[in-house]
Amino acid sequence: MRVKCVLCDYITNIDDELPVAKRLRNRPIHTYMCESCQERITKRTEERIATGSFKLYRDKKVEDDW
């Protein structure tokens, strides 16, 4: 399967039987990111976390007052 990285537009072939290929085929909203872009984002995120000013915004579980 030919896939294209959403960040750097690098085109590569991946095996049709890989879970990533099946995910892309069955759920078109999912996107592919090449290994170099994924490593770069991971590295920069870890650097931002290390600064101490990084905030991860996730949905808070709202507890009812009942």
PQR file of N, CA, C, O and H, with PARSE charges and radii, in Angstrom:
ATOM      1  N   MET A   1       0.852  -1.166   0.000 -0.4000 1.5000
ATOM      2  CA  MET A   1       0.000   0.000   0.000 -0.0000 2.0000
ATOM      3  C   MET A   1       0.899   1.232   0.000  0.5500 1.7000
ATOM      4  O   MET A   1       1.843   1.322   0.785 -0.5500 1.4000
ATOM      5  N   ARG A   2       0.606   2.158  -0.868 -0.4000 1.5000
ATOM      6  CA  ARG A   2       1.350   3.416  -0.911 -0.0000 2.0000
ATOM      7  C   ARG A   2       0.696   4.415   0.021  0.5500 1.7000
ATOM      8  O   ARG A   2      -0.519   4.613  -0.020 -0.5500 1.4000
ATOM      9  H   ARG A   2      -0.161   2.084  -1.506  0.4000 1.0000
ATOM     10  N   VAL A   3       1.499   5.040   0.856 -0.4000 1.5000
ATOM     11  CA  VAL A   3       0.989   6.027   1.806 -0.0000 2.0000
ATOM     12  C   VAL A   3       1.845   7.281   1.722  0.5500 1.7000
ATOM     13  O   VAL A   3       3.002   7.241   1.304 -0.5500 1.4000
ATOM     14  H   VAL A   3       2.486   4.879   0.889  0.4000 1.0000
ATOM     15  N   LYS A   4       1.251   8.390   2.128 -0.4000 1.5000
ATOM     16  CA  LYS A   4       1.928   9.677   2.076 -0.0000 2.0000
ATOM     17  C   LYS A   4       1.865  10.315   3.455  0.5500 1.7000
ATOM     18  O   LYS A   4       0.802  10.381   4.074 -0.5500 1.4000
ATOM     19  H   LYS A   4       0.311   8.422   2.467  0.4000 1.0000
ATOM     20  N   CYS A   5       3.006  10.779   3.926 -0.4000 1.5000
ATOM     21  CA  CYS A   5       3.078  11.443   5.232 -0.0000 2.0000
ATOM     22  C   CYS A   5       2.325  12.770   5.162  0.5500 1.7000
ATOM     23  O   CYS A   5       2.459  13.516   4.192 -0.5500 1.4000
ATOM     24  H   CYS A   5       3.869  10.725   3.423  0.4000 1.0000
ATOM     25  N   VAL A   6       1.537  13.057   6.188 -0.4000 1.5000
ATOM     26  CA  VAL A   6       0.745  14.278   6.187 -0.0000 2.0000
ATOM     27  C   VAL A   6       1.582  15.518   6.457  0.5500 1.7000
ATOM     28  O   VAL A   6       1.150  16.629   6.150 -0.5500 1.4000
ATOM     29  H   VAL A   6       1.428  12.451   6.976  0.4000 1.0000
ATOM     30  N   LEU A   7       2.768  15.350   7.024 -0.4000 1.5000
ATOM     31  CA  LEU A   7       3.602  16.508   7.350 -0.0000 2.0000
ATOM     32  C   LEU A   7       4.623  16.833   6.270  0.5500 1.7000
ATOM     33  O   LEU A   7       4.739  17.986   5.855 -0.5500 1.4000
ATOM     34  H   LEU A   7       3.119  14.447   7.273  0.4000 1.0000
ATOM     35  N   CYS A   8       5.369  15.826   5.810 -0.4000 1.5000
ATOM     36  CA  CYS A   8       6.467  16.095   4.880 -0.0000 2.0000
ATOM     37  C   CYS A   8       6.175  15.625   3.460  0.5500 1.7000
ATOM     38  O   CYS A   8       7.018  15.801   2.580 -0.5500 1.4000
ATOM     39  H   CYS A   8       5.275  14.890   6.147  0.4000 1.0000
ATOM     40  N   ASP A   9       5.017  15.036   3.208 -0.4000 1.5000
ATOM     41  CA  ASP A   9       4.605  14.544   1.883 -0.0000 2.0000
ATOM     42  C   ASP A   9       5.526  13.472   1.321  0.5500 1.7000
ATOM     43  O   ASP A   9       5.620  13.315   0.104 -0.5500 1.4000
ATOM     44  H   ASP A   9       4.332  14.893   3.923  0.4000 1.0000
ATOM     45  N   TYR A  10       6.203  12.736   2.188 -0.4000 1.5000
ATOM     46  CA  TYR A  10       7.061  11.634   1.771 -0.0000 2.0000
ATOM     47  C   TYR A  10       6.178  10.428   1.441  0.5500 1.7000
ATOM     48  O   TYR A  10       5.351  10.025   2.259 -0.5500 1.4000
ATOM     49  H   TYR A  10       6.126  12.864   3.177  0.4000 1.0000
ATOM     50  N   ILE A  11       6.348   9.859   0.263 -0.4000 1.5000
ATOM     51  CA  ILE A  11       5.558   8.713  -0.165 -0.0000 2.0000
ATOM     52  C   ILE A  11       6.373   7.446   0.043  0.5500 1.7000
ATOM     53  O   ILE A  11       7.538   7.378  -0.350 -0.5500 1.4000
ATOM     54  H   ILE A  11       7.020  10.186  -0.401  0.4000 1.0000
ATOM     55  N   THR A  12       5.757   6.441   0.664 -0.4000 1.5000
ATOM     56  CA  THR A  12       6.424   5.182   0.943 -0.0000 2.0000
ATOM     57  C   THR A  12       5.440   4.033   0.770  0.5500 1.7000
ATOM     58  O   THR A  12       4.228   4.239   0.709 -0.5500 1.4000
ATOM     59  H   THR A  12       4.811   6.497   0.983  0.4000 1.0000
ATOM     60  N   ASN A  13       5.973   2.836   0.693 -0.4000 1.5000
ATOM     61  CA  ASN A  13       5.146   1.636   0.619 -0.0000 2.0000
ATOM     62  C   ASN A  13       5.187   0.915   1.952  0.5500 1.7000
ATOM     63  O   ASN A  13       6.249   0.752   2.553 -0.5500 1.4000
ATOM     64  H   ASN A  13       6.958   2.669   0.742  0.4000 1.0000
ATOM     65  N   ILE A  14       4.013   0.483   2.410 -0.4000 1.5000
ATOM     66  CA  ILE A  14       3.942  -0.328   3.615 -0.0000 2.0000
ATOM     67  C   ILE A  14       3.208  -1.614   3.264  0.5500 1.7000
ATOM     68  O   ILE A  14       2.425  -1.655   2.315 -0.5500 1.4000
ATOM     69  H   ILE A  14       3.150   0.616   1.922  0.4000 1.0000
ATOM     70  N   ASP A  15       3.466  -2.650   4.030 -0.4000 1.5000
ATOM     71  CA  ASP A  15       2.846  -3.945   3.797 -0.0000 2.0000
ATOM     72  C   ASP A  15       1.339  -3.850   4.021  0.5500 1.7000
ATOM     73  O   ASP A  15       0.893  -3.210   4.974 -0.5500 1.4000
ATOM     74  H   ASP A  15       4.102  -2.617   4.801  0.4000 1.0000
ATOM     75  N   ASP A  16       0.556  -4.480   3.154 -0.4000 1.5000
ATOM     76  CA  ASP A  16      -0.898  -4.433   3.253 -0.0000 2.0000
ATOM     77  C   ASP A  16      -1.437  -5.099   4.509  0.5500 1.7000
ATOM     78  O   ASP A  16      -2.556  -4.806   4.930 -0.5500 1.4000
ATOM     79  H   ASP A  16       0.918  -5.001   2.380  0.4000 1.0000
ATOM     80  N   GLU A  17      -0.665  -5.986   5.112 -0.4000 1.5000
ATOM     81  CA  GLU A  17      -1.141  -6.725   6.272 -0.0000 2.0000
ATOM     82  C   GLU A  17      -0.817  -6.059   7.607  0.5500 1.7000
ATOM     83  O   GLU A  17      -1.240  -6.554   8.652 -0.5500 1.4000
ATOM     84  H   GLU A  17       0.244  -6.225   4.770  0.4000 1.0000
ATOM     85  N   LEU A  18      -0.088  -4.966   7.598 -0.4000 1.5000
ATOM     86  CA  LEU A  18       0.234  -4.264   8.840 -0.0000 2.0000
ATOM     87  C   LEU A  18      -1.020  -3.636   9.442  0.5500 1.7000
ATOM     88  O   LEU A  18      -1.927  -3.239   8.710 -0.5500 1.4000
ATOM     89  H   LEU A  18       0.256  -4.565   6.749  0.4000 1.0000
ATOM     90  N   PRO A  19      -1.076  -3.544  10.750 -0.5600 1.5000
ATOM     91  CA  PRO A  19      -2.236  -2.908  11.389  0.2800 2.0000
ATOM     92  C   PRO A  19      -2.444  -1.459  10.943  0.5500 1.7000
ATOM     93  O   PRO A  19      -3.580  -0.993  10.856 -0.5500 1.4000
ATOM     94  N   VAL A  20      -1.361  -0.755  10.664 -0.4000 1.5000
ATOM     95  CA  VAL A  20      -1.475   0.637  10.207 -0.0000 2.0000
ATOM     96  C   VAL A  20      -2.181   0.696   8.860  0.5500 1.7000
ATOM     97  O   VAL A  20      -3.035   1.555   8.642 -0.5500 1.4000
ATOM     98  H   VAL A  20      -0.438  -1.134  10.735  0.4000 1.0000
ATOM     99  N   ALA A  21      -1.830  -0.209   7.959 -0.4000 1.5000
ATOM    100  CA  ALA A  21      -2.456  -0.244   6.645 -0.0000 2.0000
ATOM    101  C   ALA A  21      -3.942  -0.568   6.756  0.5500 1.7000
ATOM    102  O   ALA A  21      -4.767   0.030   6.066 -0.5500 1.4000
ATOM    103  H   ALA A  21      -1.136  -0.907   8.136  0.4000 1.0000
ATOM    104  N   LYS A  22      -4.274  -1.509   7.619 -0.4000 1.5000
ATOM    105  CA  LYS A  22      -5.680  -1.858   7.795 -0.0000 2.0000
ATOM    106  C   LYS A  22      -6.462  -0.696   8.388  0.5500 1.7000
ATOM    107  O   LYS A  22      -7.601  -0.449   7.992 -0.5500 1.4000
ATOM    108  H   LYS A  22      -3.603  -1.995   8.179  0.4000 1.0000
ATOM    109  N   ARG A  23      -5.862   0.020   9.335 -0.4000 1.5000
ATOM    110  CA  ARG A  23      -6.517   1.174   9.941 -0.0000 2.0000
ATOM    111  C   ARG A  23      -6.764   2.261   8.895  0.5500 1.7000
ATOM    112  O   ARG A  23      -7.836   2.865   8.865 -0.5500 1.4000
ATOM    113  H   ARG A  23      -4.936  -0.181   9.657  0.4000 1.0000
ATOM    114  N   LEU A  24      -5.772   2.509   8.039 -0.4000 1.5000
ATOM    115  CA  LEU A  24      -5.932   3.527   7.009 -0.0000 2.0000
ATOM    116  C   LEU A  24      -6.982   3.128   5.986  0.5500 1.7000
ATOM    117  O   LEU A  24      -7.727   3.972   5.490 -0.5500 1.4000
ATOM    118  H   LEU A  24      -4.901   2.018   8.064  0.4000 1.0000
ATOM    119  N   ARG A  25      -7.038   1.855   5.677 -0.4000 1.5000
ATOM    120  CA  ARG A  25      -7.982   1.365   4.685 -0.0000 2.0000
ATOM    121  C   ARG A  25      -9.414   1.390   5.215  0.5500 1.7000
ATOM    122  O   ARG A  25     -10.335   1.766   4.490 -0.5500 1.4000
ATOM    123  H   ARG A  25      -6.432   1.169   6.080  0.4000 1.0000
ATOM    124  N   ASN A  26      -9.606   0.997   6.460 -0.4000 1.5000
ATOM    125  CA  ASN A  26     -10.950   0.876   7.019 -0.0000 2.0000
ATOM    126  C   ASN A  26     -11.491   2.162   7.622  0.5500 1.7000
ATOM    127  O   ASN A  26     -12.706   2.350   7.690 -0.5500 1.4000
ATOM    128  H   ASN A  26      -8.858   0.692   7.049  0.4000 1.0000
ATOM    129  N   ARG A  27     -10.618   3.037   8.054 -0.4000 1.5000
ATOM    130  CA  ARG A  27     -11.047   4.303   8.647 -0.0000 2.0000
ATOM    131  C   ARG A  27     -10.311   5.435   7.959  0.5500 1.7000
ATOM    132  O   ARG A  27      -9.220   5.807   8.390 -0.5500 1.4000
ATOM    133  H   ARG A  27      -9.631   2.884   7.998  0.4000 1.0000
ATOM    134  N   PRO A  28     -10.877   5.988   6.909 -0.5600 1.5000
ATOM    135  CA  PRO A  28     -10.179   7.005   6.109  0.2800 2.0000
ATOM    136  C   PRO A  28      -9.808   8.275   6.865  0.5500 1.7000
ATOM    137  O   PRO A  28      -8.959   9.033   6.396 -0.5500 1.4000
ATOM    138  N   ILE A  29     -10.415   8.530   8.016 -0.4000 1.5000
ATOM    139  CA  ILE A  29     -10.083   9.745   8.755 -0.0000 2.0000
ATOM    140  C   ILE A  29      -8.694   9.662   9.391  0.5500 1.7000
ATOM    141  O   ILE A  29      -8.086  10.690   9.688 -0.5500 1.4000
ATOM    142  H   ILE A  29     -11.104   7.914   8.397  0.4000 1.0000
ATOM    143  N   HIS A  30      -8.190   8.438   9.600 -0.4000 1.5000
ATOM    144  CA  HIS A  30      -6.855   8.276  10.153 -0.0000 2.0000
ATOM    145  C   HIS A  30      -5.816   8.708   9.119  0.5500 1.7000
ATOM    146  O   HIS A  30      -6.017   8.532   7.917 -0.5500 1.4000
ATOM    147  H   HIS A  30      -8.684   7.603   9.359  0.4000 1.0000
ATOM    148  N   THR A  31      -4.726   9.265   9.585 -0.4000 1.5000
ATOM    149  CA  THR A  31      -3.674   9.729   8.689 -0.0000 2.0000
ATOM    150  C   THR A  31      -2.369   9.011   9.000  0.5500 1.7000
ATOM    151  O   THR A  31      -2.190   8.454  10.083 -0.5500 1.4000
ATOM    152  H   THR A  31      -4.562   9.408  10.561  0.4000 1.0000
ATOM    153  N   TYR A  32      -1.465   9.037   8.032 -0.4000 1.5000
ATOM    154  CA  TYR A  32      -0.178   8.361   8.173 -0.0000 2.0000
ATOM    155  C   TYR A  32       0.909   9.398   8.414  0.5500 1.7000
ATOM    156  O   TYR A  32       0.918  10.459   7.789 -0.5500 1.4000
ATOM    157  H   TYR A  32      -1.611   9.490   7.153  0.4000 1.0000
ATOM    158  N   MET A  33       1.827   9.081   9.329 -0.4000 1.5000
ATOM    159  CA  MET A  33       2.975   9.929   9.591 -0.0000 2.0000
ATOM    160  C   MET A  33       4.226   9.059   9.517  0.5500 1.7000
ATOM    161  O   MET A  33       4.287   8.010  10.157 -0.5500 1.4000
ATOM    162  H   MET A  33       1.819   8.220   9.837  0.4000 1.0000
ATOM    163  N   CYS A  34       5.226   9.486   8.740 -0.4000 1.5000
ATOM    164  CA  CYS A  34       6.439   8.690   8.571 -0.0000 2.0000
ATOM    165  C   CYS A  34       7.222   8.631   9.885  0.5500 1.7000
ATOM    166  O   CYS A  34       6.989   9.416  10.804 -0.5500 1.4000
ATOM    167  H   CYS A  34       5.177  10.339   8.220  0.4000 1.0000
ATOM    168  N   GLU A  35       8.150   7.687   9.946 -0.4000 1.5000
ATOM    169  CA  GLU A  35       8.914   7.465  11.180 -0.0000 2.0000
ATOM    170  C   GLU A  35       9.736   8.691  11.570  0.5500 1.7000
ATOM    171  O   GLU A  35       9.823   9.023  12.752 -0.5500 1.4000
ATOM    172  H   GLU A  35       8.340   7.049   9.199  0.4000 1.0000
ATOM    173  N   SER A  36      10.344   9.372  10.588 -0.4000 1.5000
ATOM    174  CA  SER A  36      11.183  10.523  10.925 -0.0000 2.0000
ATOM    175  C   SER A  36      10.353  11.660  11.511  0.5500 1.7000
ATOM    176  O   SER A  36      10.786  12.309  12.464 -0.5500 1.4000
ATOM    177  H   SER A  36      10.273   9.103   9.628  0.4000 1.0000
ATOM    178  N   CYS A  37       9.170  11.912  10.961 -0.4000 1.5000
ATOM    179  CA  CYS A  37       8.302  12.958  11.513 -0.0000 2.0000
ATOM    180  C   CYS A  37       7.784  12.567  12.886  0.5500 1.7000
ATOM    181  O   CYS A  37       7.691  13.409  13.779 -0.5500 1.4000
ATOM    182  H   CYS A  37       8.818  11.385  10.187  0.4000 1.0000
ATOM    183  N   GLN A  38       7.450  11.308  13.060 -0.4000 1.5000
ATOM    184  CA  GLN A  38       6.954  10.845  14.351 -0.0000 2.0000
ATOM    185  C   GLN A  38       8.027  10.964  15.431  0.5500 1.7000
ATOM    186  O   GLN A  38       7.732  11.367  16.556 -0.5500 1.4000
ATOM    187  H   GLN A  38       7.525  10.624  12.335  0.4000 1.0000
ATOM    188  N   GLU A  39       9.265  10.616  15.097 -0.4000 1.5000
ATOM    189  CA  GLU A  39      10.369  10.756  16.052 -0.0000 2.0000
ATOM    190  C   GLU A  39      10.637  12.216  16.384  0.5500 1.7000
ATOM    191  O   GLU A  39      10.909  12.559  17.535 -0.5500 1.4000
ATOM    192  H   GLU A  39       9.504  10.288  14.183  0.4000 1.0000
ATOM    193  N   ARG A  40      10.558  13.077  15.371 -0.4000 1.5000
ATOM    194  CA  ARG A  40      10.799  14.504  15.579 -0.0000 2.0000
ATOM    195  C   ARG A  40       9.745  15.094  16.509  0.5500 1.7000
ATOM    196  O   ARG A  40      10.081  15.862  17.410 -0.5500 1.4000
ATOM    197  H   ARG A  40      10.336  12.799  14.436  0.4000 1.0000
ATOM    198  N   ILE A  41       8.499  14.753  16.307 -0.4000 1.5000
ATOM    199  CA  ILE A  41       7.431  15.268  17.154 -0.0000 2.0000
ATOM    200  C   ILE A  41       7.570  14.740  18.571  0.5500 1.7000
ATOM    201  O   ILE A  41       7.377  15.485  19.532 -0.5500 1.4000
ATOM    202  H   ILE A  41       8.226  14.129  15.574  0.4000 1.0000
ATOM    203  N   THR A  42       7.905  13.450  18.715 -0.4000 1.5000
ATOM    204  CA  THR A  42       8.102  12.865  20.037 -0.0000 2.0000
ATOM    205  C   THR A  42       9.232  13.562  20.776  0.5500 1.7000
ATOM    206  O   THR A  42       9.101  13.882  21.957 -0.5500 1.4000
ATOM    207  H   THR A  42       8.062  12.844  17.935  0.4000 1.0000
ATOM    208  N   LYS A  43      10.334  13.798  20.089 -0.4000 1.5000
ATOM    209  CA  LYS A  43      11.496  14.445  20.705 -0.0000 2.0000
ATOM    210  C   LYS A  43      11.152  15.863  21.156  0.5500 1.7000
ATOM    211  O   LYS A  43      11.492  16.259  22.271 -0.5500 1.4000
ATOM    212  H   LYS A  43      10.440  13.538  19.130  0.4000 1.0000
ATOM    213  N   ARG A  44      10.490  16.616  20.310 -0.4000 1.5000
ATOM    214  CA  ARG A  44      10.154  17.997  20.664 -0.0000 2.0000
ATOM    215  C   ARG A  44       9.119  18.060  21.781  0.5500 1.7000
ATOM    216  O   ARG A  44       9.164  18.963  22.616 -0.5500 1.4000
ATOM    217  H   ARG A  44      10.214  16.295  19.404  0.4000 1.0000
ATOM    218  N   THR A  45       8.194  17.118  21.802 -0.4000 1.5000
ATOM    219  CA  THR A  45       7.210  17.084  22.878 -0.0000 2.0000
ATOM    220  C   THR A  45       7.888  16.789  24.205  0.5500 1.7000
ATOM    221  O   THR A  45       7.572  17.411  25.220 -0.5500 1.4000
ATOM    222  H   THR A  45       8.158  16.385  21.123  0.4000 1.0000
ATOM    223  N   GLU A  46       8.823  15.840  24.203 -0.4000 1.5000
ATOM    224  CA  GLU A  46       9.561  15.528  25.431 -0.0000 2.0000
ATOM    225  C   GLU A  46      10.376  16.727  25.899  0.5500 1.7000
ATOM    226  O   GLU A  46      10.495  16.957  27.103 -0.5500 1.4000
ATOM    227  H   GLU A  46       9.080  15.335  23.379  0.4000 1.0000
ATOM    228  N   GLU A  47      10.937  17.492  24.972 -0.4000 1.5000
ATOM    229  CA  GLU A  47      11.688  18.700  25.341 -0.0000 2.0000
ATOM    230  C   GLU A  47      10.758  19.733  25.977  0.5500 1.7000
ATOM    231  O   GLU A  47      11.126  20.384  26.954 -0.5500 1.4000
ATOM    232  H   GLU A  47      10.840  17.306  23.995  0.4000 1.0000
ATOM    233  N   ARG A  48       9.556  19.882  25.423 -0.4000 1.5000
ATOM    234  CA  ARG A  48       8.600  20.837  25.983 -0.0000 2.0000
ATOM    235  C   ARG A  48       8.115  20.396  27.357  0.5500 1.7000
ATOM    236  O   ARG A  48       7.916  21.233  28.237 -0.5500 1.4000
ATOM    237  H   ARG A  48       9.257  19.353  24.629  0.4000 1.0000
ATOM    238  N   ILE A  49       7.925  19.108  27.554 -0.4000 1.5000
ATOM    239  CA  ILE A  49       7.515  18.596  28.862 -0.0000 2.0000
ATOM    240  C   ILE A  49       8.613  18.860  29.881  0.5500 1.7000
ATOM    241  O   ILE A  49       8.321  19.188  31.031 -0.5500 1.4000
ATOM    242  H   ILE A  49       8.087  18.427  26.839  0.4000 1.0000
ATOM    243  N   ALA A  50       9.869  18.721  29.478 -0.4000 1.5000
ATOM    244  CA  ALA A  50      11.000  18.919  30.385 -0.0000 2.0000
ATOM    245  C   ALA A  50      11.121  20.368  30.850  0.5500 1.7000
ATOM    246  O   ALA A  50      11.701  20.618  31.907 -0.5500 1.4000
ATOM    247  H   ALA A  50      10.107  18.455  28.544  0.4000 1.0000
ATOM    248  N   THR A  51      10.594  21.329  30.093 -0.4000 1.5000
ATOM    249  CA  THR A  51      10.689  22.728  30.506 -0.0000 2.0000
ATOM    250  C   THR A  51       9.799  23.026  31.694  0.5500 1.7000
ATOM    251  O   THR A  51      10.057  23.971  32.439 -0.5500 1.4000
ATOM    252  H   THR A  51      10.123  21.126  29.234  0.4000 1.0000
ATOM    253  N   GLY A  52       8.757  22.237  31.881 -0.4000 1.5000
ATOM    254  CA  GLY A  52       7.870  22.452  33.015 -0.0000 2.0000
ATOM    255  C   GLY A  52       6.696  23.350  32.704  0.5500 1.7000
ATOM    256  O   GLY A  52       5.764  23.426  33.504 -0.5500 1.4000
ATOM    257  H   GLY A  52       8.547  21.470  31.276  0.4000 1.0000
ATOM    258  N   SER A  53       6.705  24.032  31.574 -0.4000 1.5000
ATOM    259  CA  SER A  53       5.590  24.919  31.240 -0.0000 2.0000
ATOM    260  C   SER A  53       4.626  24.285  30.244  0.5500 1.7000
ATOM    261  O   SER A  53       3.747  24.960  29.709 -0.5500 1.4000
ATOM    262  H   SER A  53       7.463  23.970  30.925  0.4000 1.0000
ATOM    263  N   PHE A  54       4.788  23.013  29.999 -0.4000 1.5000
ATOM    264  CA  PHE A  54       3.928  22.287  29.062 -0.0000 2.0000
ATOM    265  C   PHE A  54       2.682  21.804  29.793  0.5500 1.7000
ATOM    266  O   PHE A  54       2.779  21.175  30.847 -0.5500 1.4000
ATOM    267  H   PHE A  54       5.503  22.465  30.434  0.4000 1.0000
ATOM    268  N   LYS A  55       1.524  22.096  29.238 -0.4000 1.5000
ATOM    269  CA  LYS A  55       0.271  21.645  29.826 -0.0000 2.0000
ATOM    270  C   LYS A  55      -0.435  20.750  28.823  0.5500 1.7000
ATOM    271  O   LYS A  55      -0.623  21.118  27.664 -0.5500 1.4000
ATOM    272  H   LYS A  55       1.446  22.607  28.382  0.4000 1.0000
ATOM    273  N   LEU A  56      -0.815  19.592  29.278 -0.4000 1.5000
ATOM    274  CA  LEU A  56      -1.540  18.655  28.448 -0.0000 2.0000
ATOM    275  C   LEU A  56      -3.023  18.824  28.737  0.5500 1.7000
ATOM    276  O   LEU A  56      -3.490  18.504  29.830 -0.5500 1.4000
ATOM    277  H   LEU A  56      -0.662  19.293  30.220  0.4000 1.0000
ATOM    278  N   TYR A  57      -3.756  19.323  27.763 -0.4000 1.5000
ATOM    279  CA  TYR A  57      -5.179  19.570  27.937 -0.0000 2.0000
ATOM    280  C   TYR A  57      -5.957  18.335  27.514  0.5500 1.7000
ATOM    281  O   TYR A  57      -5.979  17.970  26.338 -0.5500 1.4000
ATOM    282  H   TYR A  57      -3.377  19.583  26.874  0.4000 1.0000
ATOM    283  N   ARG A  58      -6.577  17.716  28.459 -0.4000 1.5000
ATOM    284  CA  ARG A  58      -7.447  16.571  28.215 -0.0000 2.0000
ATOM    285  C   ARG A  58      -8.791  16.850  28.870  0.5500 1.7000
ATOM    286  O   ARG A  58      -8.911  17.700  29.752 -0.5500 1.4000
ATOM    287  H   ARG A  58      -6.560  18.013  29.414  0.4000 1.0000
ATOM    288  N   ASP A  59      -9.778  16.129  28.424 -0.4000 1.5000
ATOM    289  CA  ASP A  59     -11.108  16.310  28.994 -0.0000 2.0000
ATOM    290  C   ASP A  59     -11.098  15.850  30.447  0.5500 1.7000
ATOM    291  O   ASP A  59     -10.672  14.739  30.762 -0.5500 1.4000
ATOM    292  H   ASP A  59      -9.681  15.439  27.707  0.4000 1.0000
ATOM    293  N   LYS A  60     -11.567  16.712  31.306 -0.4000 1.5000
ATOM    294  CA  LYS A  60     -11.675  16.344  32.711 -0.0000 2.0000
ATOM    295  C   LYS A  60     -12.997  15.620  32.904  0.5500 1.7000
ATOM    296  O   LYS A  60     -14.010  15.967  32.296 -0.5500 1.4000
ATOM    297  H   LYS A  60     -11.912  17.615  31.051  0.4000 1.0000
ATOM    298  N   LYS A  61     -12.968  14.624  33.748 -0.4000 1.5000
ATOM    299  CA  LYS A  61     -14.203  13.927  34.077 -0.0000 2.0000
ATOM    300  C   LYS A  61     -14.988  14.790  35.042  0.5500 1.7000
ATOM    301  O   LYS A  61     -14.545  15.081  36.153 -0.5500 1.4000
ATOM    302  H   LYS A  61     -12.145  14.342  34.241  0.4000 1.0000
ATOM    303  N   VAL A  62     -16.149  15.188  34.597 -0.4000 1.5000
ATOM    304  CA  VAL A  62     -16.989  16.044  35.419 -0.0000 2.0000
ATOM    305  C   VAL A  62     -17.823  15.183  36.335  0.5500 1.7000
ATOM    306  O   VAL A  62     -18.581  14.322  35.887 -0.5500 1.4000
ATOM    307  H   VAL A  62     -16.509  14.952  33.694  0.4000 1.0000
ATOM    308  N   GLU A  63     -17.674  15.424  37.621 -0.4000 1.5000
ATOM    309  CA  GLU A  63     -18.451  14.685  38.599 -0.0000 2.0000
ATOM    310  C   GLU A  63     -19.673  15.511  38.982  0.5500 1.7000
ATOM    311  O   GLU A  63     -19.572  16.700  39.286 -0.5500 1.4000
ATOM    312  H   GLU A  63     -17.058  16.123  37.985  0.4000 1.0000
ATOM    313  N   ASP A  64     -20.793  14.875  38.962 -0.4000 1.5000
ATOM    314  CA  ASP A  64     -22.021  15.570  39.312 -0.0000 2.0000
ATOM    315  C   ASP A  64     -22.071  15.850  40.802  0.5500 1.7000
ATOM    316  O   ASP A  64     -21.510  15.104  41.605 -0.5500 1.4000
ATOM    317  H   ASP A  64     -20.875  13.909  38.716  0.4000 1.0000
ATOM    318  N   ASP A  65     -22.739  16.915  41.158 -0.4000 1.5000
ATOM    319  CA  ASP A  65     -22.885  17.286  42.557 -0.0000 2.0000
ATOM    320  C   ASP A  65     -24.061  16.587  43.226  0.5500 1.7000
ATOM    321  O   ASP A  65     -24.398  16.911  44.365 -0.5500 1.4000
ATOM    322  H   ASP A  65     -23.195  17.521  40.506  0.4000 1.0000
ATOM    323  N   TRP A  66     -24.675  15.661  42.562 -0.4000 1.5000
ATOM    324  CA  TRP A  66     -25.862  14.990  43.100 -0.0000 2.0000
ATOM    325  C   TRP A  66     -25.490  14.194  44.254  0.5500 1.7000
ATOM    326  O   TRP A  66     -26.344  13.546  44.858 -0.5500 1.4000
ATOM    327  H   TRP A  66     -24.401  15.398  41.637  0.4000 1.0000
TER
END
